[in-house]
Amino acid sequence: MAGKKNQNEEIQTQEQGQAQVQGGNSAETIADANVVSNKNPEQNVKLTEAELDAIEIQEQVTAGNQPSGKYKLKDPDTQYADASGFTLAEDQEKELPEDPSPELLARIRSGFIVKA
């Protein structure tokens, strides 16, 4: 008798679940409720100063403008060189190339290379 009671309860639970899905709790409705706006990422995530600098550089390059300002290594005991030929060493300050490499942008975003 106990087995039949558990089976009936399980069937009722399944029926209730199906009724909820049919009643408007579809996956599409749930997904709509969980959407995060990507129109302005600054509203969703607090960006660091270095990340904002990297975004600004990317926007300048995309607009066809030369990135402005000099950059240097955060730690003068380190050095940086990439395949495009851009290098930084010790206390050296340089203008960025016309088209900064993804590696260079990543170093700026991480704070390894900073504005002078």
Contacts in CASP RR format, 6 or more apart in sequence:
PFRMAT RR
TARGET T0000
AUTHOR 0000-0000-0000
METHOD contacts of the structure
MODEL  1
MAGKKNQNEEIQTQEQGQAQVQGGNSAETIADANVVSNKNPEQNVKLTEA
ELDAIEIQEQVTAGNQPSGKYKLKDPDTQYADASGFTLAEDQEKELPEDP
SPELLARIRSGFIVKA
36 44 0 8 1.000
37 43 0 8 1.000
37 44 0 8 1.000
38 44 0 8 1.000
41 47 0 8 1.000
47 55 0 8 1.000
48 111 0 8 1.000
50 108 0 8 1.000
50 109 0 8 1.000
50 110 0 8 1.000
50 111 0 8 1.000
50 114 0 8 1.000
51 109 0 8 1.000
53 108 0 8 1.000
53 109 0 8 1.000
53 114 0 8 1.000
53 115 0 8 1.000
54 105 0 8 1.000
54 106 0 8 1.000
54 108 0 8 1.000
54 109 0 8 1.000
57 67 0 8 1.000
57 96 0 8 1.000
57 100 0 8 1.000
57 105 0 8 1.000
57 108 0 8 1.000
58 105 0 8 1.000
60 66 0 8 1.000
60 67 0 8 1.000
60 68 0 8 1.000
61 67 0 8 1.000
61 98 0 8 1.000
61 99 0 8 1.000
61 100 0 8 1.000
66 98 0 8 1.000
67 95 0 8 1.000
67 96 0 8 1.000
67 98 0 8 1.000
67 100 0 8 1.000
68 95 0 8 1.000
69 95 0 8 1.000
69 96 0 8 1.000
69 115 0 8 1.000
69 116 0 8 1.000
70 93 0 8 1.000
70 94 0 8 1.000
70 95 0 8 1.000
70 115 0 8 1.000
70 116 0 8 1.000
71 88 0 8 1.000
71 93 0 8 1.000
71 94 0 8 1.000
71 95 0 8 1.000
71 96 0 8 1.000
71 108 0 8 1.000
71 113 0 8 1.000
71 114 0 8 1.000
71 115 0 8 1.000
71 116 0 8 1.000
72 88 0 8 1.000
72 91 0 8 1.000
72 92 0 8 1.000
72 93 0 8 1.000
72 94 0 8 1.000
72 113 0 8 1.000
72 114 0 8 1.000
72 115 0 8 1.000
72 116 0 8 1.000
73 79 0 8 1.000
73 80 0 8 1.000
73 88 0 8 1.000
73 89 0 8 1.000
73 90 0 8 1.000
73 91 0 8 1.000
73 92 0 8 1.000
73 112 0 8 1.000
73 113 0 8 1.000
73 114 0 8 1.000
74 111 0 8 1.000
74 112 0 8 1.000
74 113 0 8 1.000
74 114 0 8 1.000
75 112 0 8 1.000
76 90 0 8 1.000
76 91 0 8 1.000
77 90 0 8 1.000
78 112 0 8 1.000
79 87 0 8 1.000
79 88 0 8 1.000
79 89 0 8 1.000
79 90 0 8 1.000
80 86 0 8 1.000
80 87 0 8 1.000
80 88 0 8 1.000
80 89 0 8 1.000
80 104 0 8 1.000
80 107 0 8 1.000
80 112 0 8 1.000
80 113 0 8 1.000
81 87 0 8 1.000
81 88 0 8 1.000
82 101 0 8 1.000
82 103 0 8 1.000
82 104 0 8 1.000
83 101 0 8 1.000
83 103 0 8 1.000
84 97 0 8 1.000
84 99 0 8 1.000
84 101 0 8 1.000
84 104 0 8 1.000
86 94 0 8 1.000
86 96 0 8 1.000
86 97 0 8 1.000
86 100 0 8 1.000
86 101 0 8 1.000
86 104 0 8 1.000
88 94 0 8 1.000
88 113 0 8 1.000
93 116 0 8 1.000
96 104 0 8 1.000
97 104 0 8 1.000
100 108 0 8 1.000
104 113 0 8 1.000
107 113 0 8 1.000
108 114 0 8 1.000
END
